[in-house]
Amino acid sequence: MNKLKTNDELIKELLTEEEQIELKTEIVKEIKRIRGGARKGAGRKKKNPDNVLQFQVRVSKKEKIFLNYAREHNLNYDELMEG
């Protein structure tokens, strides 16, 4: 049984260097025409580096006061939890 050849092997075997380049550019053009490619406004929007995320924590007033106190006094939560 003969060994099967891929399309790339046949193209290299039958076409010259210039013809190969021309064929590949035509293929790329056809794919862009059919599939469309990137469109204006498509994809994710770019993030503004100045727009920093802000976290919201829903806690009671007492908990909020405690958290602010703990931050100001650099409390070690691990030590507090151990007893």
A tleap script that builds the chain and sets N, CA, C and O, in Angstrom:
source leaprc.protein.ff14SB
mol = sequence {
  NMET ASN LYS LEU LYS THR ASN ASP GLU LEU
  ILE LYS GLU LEU LEU THR GLU GLU GLU GLN
  ILE GLU LEU LYS THR GLU ILE VAL LYS GLU
  ILE LYS ARG ILE ARG GLY GLY ALA ARG LYS
  GLY ALA GLY ARG LYS LYS LYS ASN PRO ASP
  ASN VAL LEU GLN PHE GLN VAL ARG VAL SER
  LYS LYS GLU LYS ILE PHE LEU ASN TYR ALA
  ARG GLU HIE ASN LEU ASN TYR ASP GLU LEU
  MET GLU CGLY
}
set mol.1.N position { 0.838 -1.177 0.000 }
set mol.1.CA position { 0.000 0.000 0.000 }
set mol.1.C position { 0.886 1.245 0.000 }
set mol.1.O position { 1.875 1.308 0.731 }
set mol.2.N position { 0.539 2.208 -0.800 }
set mol.2.CA position { 1.317 3.443 -0.901 }
set mol.2.C position { 1.125 4.310 0.345 }
set mol.2.O position { 0.059 4.319 0.960 }
set mol.3.N position { 2.186 5.036 0.698 }
set mol.3.CA position { 2.099 5.954 1.832 }
set mol.3.C position { 1.283 7.172 1.396 }
set mol.3.O position { 1.535 7.755 0.342 }
set mol.4.N position { 0.304 7.545 2.219 }
set mol.4.CA position { -0.523 8.697 1.910 }
set mol.4.C position { 0.258 9.980 2.172 }
set mol.4.O position { 1.061 10.050 3.102 }
set mol.5.N position { 0.009 11.007 1.333 }
set mol.5.CA position { 0.678 12.292 1.493 }
set mol.5.C position { -0.312 13.334 1.983 }
set mol.5.O position { -1.496 13.308 1.647 }
set mol.6.N position { 0.204 14.245 2.782 }
set mol.6.CA position { -0.645 15.327 3.267 }
set mol.6.C position { -0.719 16.425 2.215 }
set mol.6.O position { 0.048 16.434 1.252 }
set mol.7.N position { -1.647 17.343 2.412 }
set mol.7.CA position { -1.774 18.466 1.485 }
set mol.7.C position { -0.496 19.297 1.453 }
set mol.7.O position { -0.061 19.724 0.384 }
set mol.8.N position { 0.102 19.526 2.605 }
set mol.8.CA position { 1.340 20.315 2.668 }
set mol.8.C position { 2.461 19.654 1.876 }
set mol.8.O position { 3.220 20.332 1.183 }
set mol.9.N position { 2.565 18.341 1.977 }
set mol.9.CA position { 3.594 17.621 1.223 }
set mol.9.C position { 3.359 17.739 -0.276 }
set mol.9.O position { 4.304 17.944 -1.039 }
set mol.10.N position { 2.119 17.612 -0.697 }
set mol.10.CA position { 1.801 17.747 -2.125 }
set mol.10.C position { 2.078 19.161 -2.629 }
set mol.10.O position { 2.602 19.344 -3.727 }
set mol.11.N position { 1.724 20.156 -1.822 }
set mol.11.CA position { 1.967 21.545 -2.220 }
set mol.11.C position { 3.465 21.789 -2.392 }
set mol.11.O position { 3.879 22.412 -3.369 }
set mol.12.N position { 4.278 21.308 -1.456 }
set mol.12.CA position { 5.729 21.485 -1.561 }
set mol.12.C position { 6.306 20.744 -2.760 }
set mol.12.O position { 7.258 21.204 -3.390 }
set mol.13.N position { 5.729 19.612 -3.061 }
set mol.13.CA position { 6.227 18.772 -4.145 }
set mol.13.C position { 5.853 19.328 -5.521 }
set mol.13.O position { 6.656 19.263 -6.453 }
set mol.14.N position { 4.650 19.868 -5.653 }
set mol.14.CA position { 4.141 20.244 -6.974 }
set mol.14.C position { 4.295 21.727 -7.314 }
set mol.14.O position { 4.323 22.082 -8.492 }
set mol.15.N position { 4.395 22.587 -6.321 }
set mol.15.CA position { 4.427 24.022 -6.588 }
set mol.15.C position { 5.797 24.620 -6.289 }
set mol.15.O position { 6.559 24.100 -5.474 }
set mol.16.N position { 6.089 25.726 -6.970 }
set mol.16.CA position { 7.337 26.438 -6.703 }
set mol.16.C position { 7.169 27.261 -5.422 }
set mol.16.O position { 6.080 27.346 -4.854 }
set mol.17.N position { 8.268 27.855 -4.992 }
set mol.17.CA position { 8.273 28.660 -3.771 }
set mol.17.C position { 7.275 29.820 -3.876 }
set mol.17.O position { 6.504 30.060 -2.947 }
set mol.18.N position { 7.288 30.537 -5.003 }
set mol.18.CA position { 6.393 31.682 -5.195 }
set mol.18.C position { 4.935 31.231 -5.235 }
set mol.18.O position { 4.062 31.890 -4.668 }
set mol.19.N position { 4.675 30.118 -5.898 }
set mol.19.CA position { 3.304 29.609 -5.990 }
set mol.19.C position { 2.779 29.180 -4.618 }
set mol.19.O position { 1.597 29.346 -4.315 }
set mol.20.N position { 3.669 28.630 -3.799 }
set mol.20.CA position { 3.268 28.236 -2.446 }
set mol.20.C position { 2.858 29.460 -1.626 }
set mol.20.O position { 1.841 29.439 -0.933 }
set mol.21.N position { 3.657 30.523 -1.710 }
set mol.21.CA position { 3.355 31.749 -0.969 }
set mol.21.C position { 2.049 32.352 -1.452 }
set mol.21.O position { 1.219 32.780 -0.651 }
set mol.22.N position { 1.869 32.384 -2.785 }
set mol.22.CA position { 0.633 32.932 -3.358 }
set mol.22.C position { -0.581 32.126 -2.906 }
set mol.22.O position { -1.613 32.700 -2.557 }
set mol.23.N position { -0.465 30.809 -2.910 }
set mol.23.CA position { -1.571 29.944 -2.493 }
set mol.23.C position { -1.928 30.190 -1.024 }
set mol.23.O position { -3.105 30.278 -0.674 }
set mol.24.N position { -0.912 30.300 -0.170 }
set mol.24.CA position { -1.172 30.516 1.258 }
set mol.24.C position { -1.833 31.868 1.515 }
set mol.24.O position { -2.716 31.965 2.367 }
set mol.25.N position { -1.421 32.919 0.790 }
set mol.25.CA position { -2.065 34.222 0.967 }
set mol.25.C position { -3.513 34.184 0.492 }
set mol.25.O position { -4.380 34.806 1.107 }
set mol.26.N position { -3.783 33.471 -0.584 }
set mol.26.CA position { -5.162 33.331 -1.064 }
set mol.26.C position { -6.025 32.588 -0.045 }
set mol.26.O position { -7.188 32.934 0.162 }
set mol.27.N position { -5.450 31.571 0.585 }
set mol.27.CA position { -6.184 30.809 1.599 }
set mol.27.C position { -6.529 31.706 2.784 }
set mol.27.O position { -7.650 31.670 3.289 }
set mol.28.N position { -5.556 32.518 3.227 }
set mol.28.CA position { -5.792 33.427 4.360 }
set mol.28.C position { -6.886 34.428 4.013 }
set mol.28.O position { -7.756 34.699 4.840 }
set mol.29.N position { -6.856 34.989 2.788 }
set mol.29.CA position { -7.890 35.934 2.359 }
set mol.29.C position { -9.262 35.276 2.351 }
set mol.29.O position { -10.241 35.878 2.792 }
set mol.30.N position { -9.343 34.056 1.856 }
set mol.30.CA position { -10.627 33.344 1.777 }
set mol.30.C position { -11.165 33.053 3.174 }
set mol.30.O position { -12.364 33.186 3.416 }
set mol.31.N position { -10.299 32.662 4.079 }
set mol.31.CA position { -10.737 32.373 5.449 }
set mol.31.C position { -11.258 33.645 6.109 }
set mol.31.O position { -12.286 33.612 6.786 }
set mol.32.N position { -10.555 34.776 5.919 }
set mol.32.CA position { -11.009 36.036 6.497 }
set mol.32.C position { -12.351 36.446 5.903 }
set mol.32.O position { -13.211 36.972 6.608 }
set mol.33.N position { -12.529 36.207 4.610 }
set mol.33.CA position { -13.785 36.574 3.956 }
set mol.33.C position { -14.944 35.750 4.504 }
set mol.33.O position { -16.037 36.275 4.715 }
set mol.34.N position { -14.710 34.476 4.731 }
set mol.34.CA position { -15.779 33.578 5.187 }
set mol.34.C position { -16.046 33.764 6.677 }
set mol.34.O position { -17.197 33.894 7.093 }
set mol.35.N position { -14.995 33.776 7.469 }
set mol.35.CA position { -15.165 33.814 8.925 }
set mol.35.C position { -15.284 35.225 9.478 }
set mol.35.O position { -15.742 35.401 10.607 }
set mol.36.N position { -14.890 36.217 8.726 }
set mol.36.CA position { -15.086 37.590 9.158 }
set mol.36.C position { -13.916 38.203 9.897 }
set mol.36.O position { -13.590 39.364 9.649 }
set mol.37.N position { -13.277 37.484 10.782 }
set mol.37.CA position { -12.164 38.047 11.540 }
set mol.37.C position { -12.635 38.989 12.629 }
set mol.37.O position { -13.826 39.073 12.930 }
set mol.38.N position { -11.693 39.688 13.207 }
set mol.38.CA position { -12.011 40.605 14.308 }
set mol.38.C position { -12.783 41.811 13.780 }
set mol.38.O position { -12.443 42.382 12.744 }
set mol.39.N position { -13.813 42.179 14.504 }
set mol.39.CA position { -14.637 43.322 14.110 }
set mol.39.C position { -14.464 44.440 15.122 }
set mol.39.O position { -14.084 44.204 16.269 }
set mol.40.N position { -14.741 45.637 14.694 }
set mol.40.CA position { -14.619 46.789 15.572 }
set mol.40.C position { -15.585 46.617 16.751 }
set mol.40.O position { -16.768 46.335 16.559 }
set mol.41.N position { -15.071 46.790 17.955 }
set mol.41.CA position { -15.900 46.675 19.149 }
set mol.41.C position { -16.088 45.249 19.639 }
set mol.41.O position { -16.760 45.032 20.647 }
set mol.42.N position { -15.505 44.263 18.941 }
set mol.42.CA position { -15.650 42.874 19.370 }
set mol.42.C position { -14.623 42.555 20.456 }
set mol.42.O position { -13.557 43.168 20.513 }
set mol.43.N position { -14.948 41.613 21.294 }
set mol.43.CA position { -14.011 41.170 22.319 }
set mol.43.C position { -14.148 41.941 23.606 }
set mol.43.O position { -15.043 42.771 23.766 }
set mol.44.N position { -13.242 41.651 24.524 }
set mol.44.CA position { -13.285 42.300 25.828 }
set mol.44.C position { -12.836 43.742 25.722 }
set mol.44.O position { -11.971 44.088 24.918 }
set mol.45.N position { -13.431 44.558 26.533 }
set mol.45.CA position { -13.055 45.965 26.591 }
set mol.45.C position { -11.761 46.095 27.400 }
set mol.45.O position { -11.526 45.326 28.332 }
set mol.46.N position { -10.942 47.052 27.044 }
set mol.46.CA position { -9.693 47.293 27.757 }
set mol.46.C position { -10.001 47.909 29.116 }
set mol.46.O position { -10.860 48.782 29.240 }
set mol.47.N position { -9.288 47.441 30.122 }
set mol.47.CA position { -9.471 47.953 31.473 }
set mol.47.C position { -8.654 49.227 31.656 }
set mol.47.O position { -7.520 49.322 31.185 }
set mol.48.N position { -9.232 50.191 32.334 }
set mol.48.CA position { -8.542 51.428 32.658 }
set mol.48.C position { -7.670 51.173 33.887 }
set mol.48.O position { -8.197 50.815 34.940 }
set mol.49.N position { -6.355 51.347 33.780 }
set mol.49.CA position { -5.490 51.060 34.941 }
set mol.49.C position { -5.760 51.981 36.127 }
set mol.49.O position { -5.421 51.642 37.261 }
set mol.50.N position { -6.369 53.149 35.877 }
set mol.50.CA position { -6.678 54.065 36.971 }
set mol.50.C position { -7.920 53.632 37.742 }
set mol.50.O position { -8.134 54.067 38.874 }
set mol.51.N position { -8.742 52.773 37.132 }
set mol.51.CA position { -9.982 52.328 37.762 }
set mol.51.C position { -9.694 51.084 38.605 }
set mol.51.O position { -9.728 49.961 38.101 }
set mol.52.N position { -9.417 51.291 39.870 }
set mol.52.CA position { -9.063 50.195 40.767 }
set mol.52.C position { -10.348 49.609 41.343 }
set mol.52.O position { -11.286 50.337 41.668 }
set mol.53.N position { -10.375 48.292 41.465 }
set mol.53.CA position { -11.546 47.639 42.041 }
set mol.53.C position { -11.709 48.028 43.499 }
set mol.53.O position { -10.730 48.195 44.226 }
set mol.54.N position { -12.961 48.169 43.915 }
set mol.54.CA position { -13.242 48.459 45.307 }
set mol.54.C position { -14.038 47.287 45.878 }
set mol.54.O position { -15.006 46.825 45.275 }
set mol.55.N position { -13.617 46.820 47.039 }
set mol.55.CA position { -14.268 45.683 47.670 }
set mol.55.C position { -15.317 46.168 48.658 }
set mol.55.O position { -15.111 47.140 49.385 }
set mol.56.N position { -16.440 45.475 48.667 }
set mol.56.CA position { -17.479 45.782 49.631 }
set mol.56.C position { -17.644 44.593 50.556 }
set mol.56.O position { -17.748 43.447 50.116 }
set mol.57.N position { -17.665 44.889 51.851 }
set mol.57.CA position { -17.881 43.850 52.843 }
set mol.57.C position { -19.112 44.247 53.629 }
set mol.57.O position { -19.183 45.346 54.180 }
set mol.58.N position { -20.070 43.357 53.677 }
set mol.58.CA position { -21.290 43.646 54.433 }
set mol.58.C position { -21.128 43.151 55.866 }
set mol.58.O position { -21.181 41.955 56.153 }
set mol.59.N position { -20.930 44.116 56.744 }
set mol.59.CA position { -20.764 43.794 58.157 }
set mol.59.C position { -21.595 44.776 58.966 }
set mol.59.O position { -22.029 45.818 58.475 }
set mol.60.N position { -21.797 44.406 60.218 }
set mol.60.CA position { -22.531 45.305 61.112 }
set mol.60.C position { -21.612 46.453 61.533 }
set mol.60.O position { -20.411 46.431 61.267 }
set mol.61.N position { -22.198 47.462 62.198 }
set mol.61.CA position { -21.397 48.610 62.650 }
set mol.61.C position { -20.328 48.176 63.636 }
set mol.61.O position { -19.195 48.656 63.587 }
set mol.62.N position { -20.699 47.248 64.550 }
set mol.62.CA position { -19.733 46.779 65.547 }
set mol.62.C position { -18.561 46.077 64.865 }
set mol.62.O position { -17.402 46.297 65.217 }
set mol.63.N position { -18.875 45.229 63.885 }
set mol.63.CA position { -17.819 44.508 63.177 }
set mol.63.C position { -16.920 45.480 62.407 }
set mol.63.O position { -15.703 45.302 62.360 }
set mol.64.N position { -17.517 46.492 61.814 }
set mol.64.CA position { -16.748 47.482 61.062 }
set mol.64.C position { -15.800 48.244 61.989 }
set mol.64.O position { -14.648 48.493 61.634 }
set mol.65.N position { -16.285 48.610 63.169 }
set mol.65.CA position { -15.440 49.312 64.148 }
set mol.65.C position { -14.281 48.420 64.569 }
set mol.65.O position { -13.141 48.872 64.670 }
set mol.66.N position { -14.591 47.118 64.818 }
set mol.66.CA position { -13.536 46.191 65.216 }
set mol.66.C position { -12.499 46.018 64.105 }
set mol.66.O position { -11.298 46.012 64.378 }
set mol.67.N position { -12.948 45.879 62.864 }
set mol.67.CA position { -12.009 45.697 61.749 }
set mol.67.C position { -11.100 46.917 61.591 }
set mol.67.O position { -9.899 46.768 61.364 }
set mol.68.N position { -11.659 48.110 61.708 }
set mol.68.CA position { -10.836 49.322 61.620 }
set mol.68.C position { -9.827 49.382 62.764 }
set mol.68.O position { -8.670 49.746 62.553 }
set mol.69.N position { -10.262 49.024 63.979 }
set mol.69.CA position { -9.360 49.000 65.130 }
set mol.69.C position { -8.231 47.993 64.896 }
set mol.69.O position { -7.063 48.285 65.155 }
set mol.70.N position { -8.597 46.799 64.400 }
set mol.70.CA position { -7.600 45.744 64.175 }
set mol.70.C position { -6.582 46.167 63.122 }
set mol.70.O position { -5.395 45.866 63.254 }
set mol.71.N position { -7.024 46.852 62.095 }
set mol.71.CA position { -6.100 47.319 61.052 }
set mol.71.C position { -5.151 48.388 61.596 }
set mol.71.O position { -3.953 48.376 61.314 }
set mol.72.N position { -5.707 49.303 62.373 }
set mol.72.CA position { -4.887 50.388 62.910 }
set mol.72.C position { -3.827 49.876 63.882 }
set mol.72.O position { -2.724 50.419 63.933 }
set mol.73.N position { -4.150 48.835 64.654 }
set mol.73.CA position { -3.243 48.330 65.682 }
set mol.73.C position { -2.512 47.054 65.262 }
set mol.73.O position { -1.870 46.407 66.090 }
set mol.74.N position { -2.605 46.693 63.989 }
set mol.74.CA position { -1.895 45.526 63.433 }
set mol.74.C position { -2.108 44.260 64.274 }
set mol.74.O position { -1.147 43.587 64.645 }
set mol.75.N position { -3.359 43.947 64.567 }
set mol.75.CA position { -3.652 42.751 65.366 }
set mol.75.C position { -3.406 41.509 64.525 }
set mol.75.O position { -3.695 41.470 63.328 }
set mol.76.N position { -2.859 40.486 65.197 }
set mol.76.CA position { -2.628 39.210 64.551 }
set mol.76.C position { -3.853 38.328 64.790 }
set mol.76.O position { -4.078 37.865 65.908 }
set mol.77.N position { -4.636 38.098 63.750 }
set mol.77.CA position { -5.880 37.340 63.871 }
set mol.77.C position { -5.631 35.890 64.287 }
set mol.77.O position { -6.430 35.306 65.019 }
set mol.78.N position { -4.520 35.312 63.819 }
set mol.78.CA position { -4.214 33.923 64.177 }
set mol.78.C position { -4.040 33.760 65.683 }
set mol.78.O position { -4.548 32.808 66.275 }
set mol.79.N position { -3.325 34.686 66.291 }
set mol.79.CA position { -3.098 34.621 67.744 }
set mol.79.C position { -4.415 34.814 68.494 }
set mol.79.O position { -4.668 34.139 69.492 }
set mol.80.N position { -5.245 35.726 68.017 }
set mol.80.CA position { -6.529 35.954 68.666 }
set mol.80.C position { -7.419 34.702 68.600 }
set mol.80.O position { -8.116 34.384 69.563 }
set mol.81.N position { -7.392 34.014 67.491 }
set mol.81.CA position { -8.251 32.840 67.320 }
set mol.81.C position { -7.774 31.652 68.130 }
set mol.81.O position { -8.585 30.813 68.524 }
set mol.82.N position { -6.463 31.557 68.392 }
set mol.82.CA position { -5.938 30.458 69.181 }
set mol.82.C position { -6.302 30.585 70.646 }
set mol.82.O position { -6.362 29.588 71.365 }
set mol.83.N position { -6.540 31.784 71.080 }
set mol.83.CA position { -6.966 31.956 72.478 }
set mol.83.C position { -5.924 32.509 73.275 }
set mol.83.O position { -6.110 32.720 74.474 }
savepdb mol mol.pdb
quit
